[in-house]
């Protein structure tokens, strides 16, 4: 177990600059505390890494990956001994690290080539992961995809940001464009896991809230958002969410405005739901609080009862995500556990096994496969 903590040292009567430390608990009950340095330096390195991945500058990505490794992971090496399985509990901005993209220094070896990496919210979550005696899996899986964002309105597209046309993100959290890739994604996943599909005008917040029973898997292929725009309230769990049918219709009446906020997601009945996948942009983001992690969809879905979540750290490409999710579910249905299904899919992307039909687009770049972060019971096998 590696638990990262951000703290402010107290010197006399004055708090000094915030720092990170890593607490390591080994299987033999040895505990180590490792100071990682100034929080601001580490946060800057993490932000720089994610920005460089999004911008696609390979040289800067290589340098940023090495920097994050040296600041966060290299100091831990001598304490991990022969460990092969790591449970990582991040704090503050370390929640934003795309762990499966990190390499060992300047080598081509990924951390995931050495360790089985499992992301958890906190150490208490291990109790739930290891105690499966009373767990009874739900039967029916559910997919929401390709929502009709306008419903009964005329579908005008003048406000769509052309730069973001093929990303699962809207125009400044105001206008949500049609996502072609989610049509095929929804149909493919429905077939693979024998799910009930809600699409087009049926992909509404009310239909999600009124499911007959908690699903085994809940998959949502749509837009995601984390907005700090003034139109969104200050409550941290309202700034983030996913977008469903009718979100572009400003004249919506009743309790369904097309937005499933994190606050609403926390009230869903997801008891014994084994996996929630939000195949959308920025779904792992939210307000960050030291000691509380990210206040957003990941926290909300866990509160609602979901045992594991697969969420994104940045704006994902529509067509690459369709291919990514199809591969992930095929591997899951074949009997692999969640972690291995994700790892093998990412490996297929980075090795060029899964690639774009467009020869000018390189899906082996971290941008196309590195955004999705698995959290919770990643060792779970959902299909025999």
Wavefront OBJ file of the C-alpha trace (Angstrom):
o trace
v 0.000 0.000 0.000
v 1.299 3.439 -0.994
v -0.646 6.311 0.504
v 0.325 9.781 -0.694
v -0.378 12.701 1.623
v -0.090 16.436 1.148
v 0.684 18.334 4.336
v 2.048 21.603 5.690
v 4.930 21.267 8.174
v 4.546 23.327 11.350
v 7.682 25.183 12.415
v 7.164 26.968 15.677
v 3.865 28.740 15.224
v 4.054 29.021 11.446
v 2.966 26.614 8.725
v 5.611 26.164 6.066
v 5.154 25.470 2.367
v 3.076 22.356 1.588
v 4.914 19.100 0.877
v 4.083 15.539 -0.157
v 5.012 12.390 1.658
v 4.437 8.753 0.803
v 3.484 6.232 3.470
v 4.339 2.659 2.478
v 2.881 -0.345 4.252
v 4.564 -3.602 3.249
v 2.977 -7.073 3.588
v 5.210 -7.773 6.602
v 3.653 -4.742 8.358
v 6.710 -2.526 7.962
v 5.778 1.141 7.574
v 7.978 3.703 5.830
v 7.478 7.450 5.514
v 9.236 9.103 2.559
v 9.344 12.856 2.032
v 8.864 13.644 -1.664
v 9.513 17.376 -1.576
v 7.562 20.554 -2.173
v 3.967 20.017 -3.272
v 4.095 22.940 -5.678
v 7.023 21.437 -7.608
v 5.289 18.058 -7.884
v 1.946 19.599 -8.842
v 3.649 21.649 -11.559
v 5.267 18.496 -12.964
v 1.917 16.663 -13.045
v 0.093 19.540 -14.734
v 2.937 19.905 -17.247
v 2.757 16.185 -18.066
v -0.969 16.202 -18.750
v -0.764 19.393 -20.797
v 2.103 18.025 -22.888
v 0.169 14.786 -23.560
v -2.855 16.798 -24.713
v -0.704 19.056 -26.920
v 1.117 16.071 -28.407
v 4.732 17.288 -28.301
v 6.600 13.976 -28.022
v 9.880 15.438 -26.730
v 8.137 17.368 -23.966
v 5.996 14.314 -23.135
v 9.158 12.184 -22.740
v 10.754 14.770 -20.480
v 7.572 15.249 -18.417
v 7.099 11.485 -17.937
v 10.665 11.209 -16.658
v 10.209 14.181 -14.317
v 7.040 12.785 -12.734
v 8.691 9.389 -12.267
v 11.767 10.911 -10.613
v 9.729 13.090 -8.266
v 7.024 10.622 -7.219
v 8.148 7.031 -7.823
v 11.937 6.846 -7.901
v 12.269 7.757 -4.183
v 10.054 4.752 -3.321
v 12.020 2.058 -5.157
v 14.196 0.800 -2.306
v 11.166 0.456 -0.015
v 9.068 -1.605 -2.414
v 11.521 -4.524 -2.287
v 10.148 -7.411 -4.360
v 6.533 -6.184 -4.343
v 4.617 -6.836 -7.556
v 1.164 -5.595 -6.571
v 0.701 -1.946 -5.544
v -2.383 -0.341 -4.037
v -2.016 3.406 -4.560
v -4.081 5.944 -2.642
v -3.395 9.400 -4.162
v -3.965 12.767 -2.515
v -4.502 16.234 -3.969
v -3.060 16.698 -7.505
v -1.473 13.232 -7.478
v -5.021 12.078 -8.306
v -4.382 13.570 -11.763
v -1.349 11.391 -12.555
v -2.074 9.057 -15.522
v -0.322 6.174 -13.751
v -0.427 3.732 -16.664
v 1.580 6.133 -18.872
v 4.491 6.489 -16.429
v 7.777 4.902 -17.461
v 10.830 4.029 -15.397
v 13.084 7.047 -15.851
v 14.062 7.491 -19.489
v 13.544 3.830 -20.370
v 10.749 2.296 -22.444
v 9.624 0.196 -19.469
v 6.271 1.186 -18.007
v 5.414 0.901 -14.334
v 2.596 -1.402 -15.417
v 5.198 -3.744 -16.945
v 6.651 -4.212 -13.442
v 3.729 -3.788 -11.058
v 0.032 -4.561 -10.895
v -1.184 -1.038 -10.153
v -4.486 -0.641 -8.303
v -5.849 2.852 -7.608
v -8.007 3.238 -4.505
v -9.635 6.246 -2.869
v -8.162 5.481 0.550
v -6.860 2.606 2.645
v -10.343 1.884 4.026
v -11.440 0.823 0.552
v -9.223 -2.259 0.877
v -11.656 -3.653 3.451
v -14.450 -3.616 0.866
v -12.201 -5.034 -1.852
v -11.008 -7.981 0.211
v -14.329 -8.692 1.925
v -16.513 -10.165 -0.822
v -18.366 -12.699 1.294
v -21.744 -10.933 1.169
v -21.353 -9.572 -2.345
v -24.029 -10.579 -4.849
v -23.499 -9.369 -8.385
v -26.335 -7.717 -10.264
v -27.426 -9.379 -13.518
v -28.439 -6.767 -16.125
v -25.921 -4.306 -17.548
v -27.041 -0.940 -18.937
v -25.587 1.319 -21.650
v -26.461 4.975 -22.291
v -25.046 6.311 -25.559
v -25.562 8.871 -28.315
v -28.045 11.090 -26.432
v -30.212 13.518 -28.417
v -28.932 16.713 -26.820
v -31.676 18.823 -28.407
v -34.689 16.515 -28.037
v -37.619 18.389 -29.595
v -35.693 21.504 -30.526
v -34.384 22.262 -34.014
v -30.819 20.922 -34.098
v -28.788 24.048 -34.846
v -25.020 23.645 -34.759
v -23.755 27.205 -35.190
v -22.254 27.293 -31.705
v -20.239 24.085 -31.998
v -16.499 24.629 -31.536
v -14.944 23.001 -34.604
v -11.653 22.480 -32.764
v -13.453 20.189 -30.309
v -15.724 18.513 -32.864
v -14.132 15.081 -32.426
v -13.577 15.343 -28.683
v -16.118 14.298 -26.095
v -16.252 17.794 -24.661
v -18.648 20.637 -25.373
v -18.275 24.327 -26.073
v -17.402 25.964 -22.739
v -19.943 23.779 -20.932
v -22.782 25.420 -22.851
v -23.378 23.614 -26.145
v -22.980 19.878 -26.670
v -22.209 18.534 -30.134
v -23.343 15.266 -31.690
v -20.915 12.360 -31.128
v -20.871 9.977 -34.071
v -18.566 7.467 -32.386
v -20.962 6.836 -29.514
v -23.581 5.256 -31.820
v -21.388 2.321 -32.779
v -19.820 2.190 -29.306
v -23.198 1.745 -27.662
v -24.305 -0.928 -30.128
v -21.030 -2.843 -29.847
v -21.004 -2.879 -26.058
v -24.667 -3.866 -25.937
v -23.797 -6.965 -27.973
v -20.610 -7.829 -26.081
v -22.080 -7.757 -22.569
v -25.753 -8.324 -23.465
v -26.781 -4.948 -22.047
v -29.971 -2.920 -22.204
v -29.359 0.113 -24.417
v -30.774 3.606 -23.911
v -29.973 5.854 -26.855
v -31.127 8.995 -28.690
v -34.268 10.397 -27.004
v -34.310 7.557 -24.452
v -30.872 8.411 -23.047
v -32.282 10.737 -20.387
v -31.369 11.497 -16.790
v -34.836 10.397 -15.663
v -34.467 7.002 -17.338
v -31.153 6.538 -15.587
v -32.591 7.496 -12.221
v -35.582 5.195 -12.653
v -33.828 1.948 -13.590
v -35.711 -1.065 -12.221
v -32.634 -2.314 -10.340
v -28.949 -1.450 -9.972
v -27.013 -2.585 -13.069
v -24.094 -5.001 -13.109
v -22.223 -2.571 -15.377
v -23.254 0.999 -16.176
v -21.619 2.364 -19.316
v -22.225 5.925 -20.499
v -20.864 7.152 -23.843
v -21.512 10.872 -24.073
v -20.037 14.238 -23.077
v -18.496 14.773 -19.673
v -17.730 18.087 -18.048
v -15.850 19.804 -15.280
v -16.856 23.446 -15.471
v -15.804 26.438 -13.451
v -17.966 28.724 -15.562
v -20.101 31.246 -13.653
v -23.260 29.548 -14.913
v -22.431 26.590 -12.667
v -22.987 26.862 -8.892
v -20.118 26.833 -6.456
v -21.010 23.450 -4.977
v -18.107 21.161 -6.029
v -20.401 18.263 -6.926
v -22.429 20.392 -9.345
v -19.416 21.590 -11.352
v -18.856 18.121 -12.807
v -21.052 15.473 -14.395
v -22.175 13.893 -17.639
v -24.520 15.197 -20.324
v -27.599 13.311 -21.499
v -30.600 13.920 -23.748
v -32.036 17.427 -23.765
v -29.032 19.282 -22.344
v -29.025 21.790 -25.236
v -32.719 22.532 -24.748
v -32.838 25.579 -22.506
v -36.633 25.324 -22.261
v -36.601 21.995 -20.451
v -39.340 21.757 -17.874
v -39.539 19.499 -14.844
v -36.646 17.820 -13.072
v -34.717 16.580 -16.133
v -32.477 19.271 -17.592
v -30.206 16.804 -19.390
v -27.388 17.086 -16.841
v -26.428 14.333 -14.430
v -24.301 16.212 -11.918
v -21.932 14.470 -9.523
v -24.340 15.434 -6.745
v -27.167 13.581 -8.526
v -24.856 10.656 -9.337
v -24.180 10.184 -5.615
v -27.911 9.542 -5.134
v -28.189 6.821 -7.806
v -28.850 3.275 -6.647
v -25.643 1.511 -7.665
v -25.514 -1.013 -4.847
v -23.325 -3.939 -5.936
v -22.772 -2.363 -9.350
v -19.422 -3.843 -10.287
v -18.283 -1.203 -12.766
v -19.258 2.268 -13.948
v -17.572 3.445 -17.145
v -17.930 7.070 -18.159
v -16.709 7.057 -21.745
v -16.514 10.822 -21.899
v -14.181 13.760 -21.319
v -12.742 14.905 -17.985
v -14.884 12.564 -15.878
v -12.086 11.976 -13.335
v -11.775 15.714 -12.654
v -13.320 17.863 -9.961
v -12.443 20.231 -7.139
v -9.344 19.018 -5.317
v -9.177 19.107 -1.527
v -6.170 17.974 0.470
v -7.080 14.826 2.365
v -10.332 14.427 0.428
v -8.992 13.905 -3.084
v -11.124 14.915 -6.062
v -14.678 15.974 -5.287
v -16.341 14.807 -8.471
v -17.834 11.820 -10.252
v -15.405 9.222 -8.895
v -16.303 10.080 -5.314
v -20.017 10.354 -6.134
v -20.228 6.980 -7.872
v -18.416 5.289 -4.996
v -20.897 6.806 -2.542
v -23.739 5.514 -4.751
v -22.365 1.984 -4.370
v -20.176 1.353 -7.432
v -17.288 -0.999 -6.655
v -15.075 0.233 -9.514
v -14.999 3.171 -11.933
v -13.243 3.855 -15.234
v -13.045 7.615 -15.795
v -11.009 10.025 -17.930
v -8.395 12.626 -16.997
v -8.701 14.760 -20.141
v -10.758 15.368 -23.295
v -10.789 12.060 -25.176
v -11.025 11.479 -28.918
v -14.431 10.213 -30.071
v -13.331 7.495 -32.508
v -10.264 6.316 -30.557
v -12.459 5.981 -27.464
v -14.973 3.858 -29.380
v -12.176 1.462 -30.378
v -10.719 1.577 -26.871
v -13.973 0.664 -25.156
v -14.826 -2.092 -27.624
v -11.436 -3.708 -26.991
v -11.715 -3.281 -23.221
v -15.089 -5.039 -23.061
v -13.995 -7.820 -25.408
v -11.080 -8.584 -23.088
v -13.331 -8.316 -20.038
v -15.904 -10.683 -21.541
v -13.102 -13.147 -22.346
v -12.566 -13.621 -18.609
v -9.810 -11.121 -17.835
v -10.105 -8.960 -14.734
v -10.673 -5.212 -14.923
v -7.037 -4.213 -14.474
v -5.708 -6.663 -17.063
v -8.433 -5.740 -19.574
v -7.432 -2.088 -19.283
v -3.700 -2.840 -19.400
v -3.973 -5.078 -22.470
v -6.111 -2.527 -24.307
v -3.628 0.256 -23.556
v -0.802 -2.031 -24.611
v -2.547 -2.721 -27.947
v -2.836 1.030 -28.541
v 0.754 1.887 -27.673
v 2.087 -1.059 -29.765
v 0.009 -0.165 -32.811
v -2.194 -3.273 -32.691
v -5.215 -0.974 -32.502
v -4.712 2.001 -34.792
v -6.572 4.752 -36.596
v -7.876 4.378 -40.141
v -6.333 7.790 -40.778
v -2.573 7.350 -41.471
v -1.915 10.860 -40.162
v -3.329 10.113 -36.703
v -1.128 8.107 -34.344
v -3.168 6.304 -31.699
v 0.019 5.037 -30.031
v 0.451 8.500 -28.476
v -0.470 8.715 -24.784
v -3.278 11.151 -25.537
v -5.400 8.453 -27.173
v -5.028 5.670 -24.577
v -3.705 7.163 -21.339
v -6.663 9.184 -20.108
v -8.728 6.383 -18.606
v -8.059 5.696 -14.918
v -9.419 2.589 -13.196
v -10.238 2.969 -9.511
v -11.620 0.519 -6.941
v -11.672 -3.283 -7.099
v -9.537 -3.620 -10.217
v -8.841 -7.332 -9.617
v -12.537 -8.191 -10.114
v -13.427 -10.657 -12.873
v -16.923 -9.829 -14.128
v -17.384 -12.674 -16.601
v -16.373 -16.318 -16.344
l 1 2 3 4 5 6 7 8 9 10 11 12 13 14 15 16 17 18 19 20 21 22 23 24 25 26 27 28 29 30 31 32 33 34 35 36 37 38 39 40 41 42 43 44 45 46 47 48 49 50 51 52 53 54 55 56 57 58 59 60 61 62 63 64 65 66 67 68 69 70 71 72 73 74 75 76 77 78 79 80 81 82 83 84 85 86 87 88 89 90 91 92 93 94 95 96 97 98 99 100 101 102 103 104 105 106 107 108 109 110 111 112 113 114 115 116 117 118 119 120 121 122 123 124 125 126 127 128 129 130 131 132 133 134 135 136 137 138 139 140 141 142 143 144 145 146 147 148 149 150 151 152 153 154 155 156 157 158 159 160 161 162 163 164 165 166 167 168 169 170 171 172 173 174 175 176 177 178 179 180 181 182 183 184 185 186 187 188 189 190 191 192 193 194 195 196 197 198 199 200 201 202 203 204 205 206 207 208 209 210 211 212 213 214 215 216 217 218 219 220 221 222 223 224 225 226 227 228 229 230 231 232 233 234 235 236 237 238 239 240 241 242 243 244 245 246 247 248 249 250 251 252 253 254 255 256 257 258 259 260 261 262 263 264 265 266 267 268 269 270 271 272 273 274 275 276 277 278 279 280 281 282 283 284 285 286 287 288 289 290 291 292 293 294 295 296 297 298 299 300 301 302 303 304 305 306 307 308 309 310 311 312 313 314 315 316 317 318 319 320 321 322 323 324 325 326 327 328 329 330 331 332 333 334 335 336 337 338 339 340 341 342 343 344 345 346 347 348 349 350 351 352 353 354 355 356 357 358 359 360 361 362 363 364 365 366 367 368 369 370 371 372 373 374 375 376 377 378 379 380 381 382 383 384
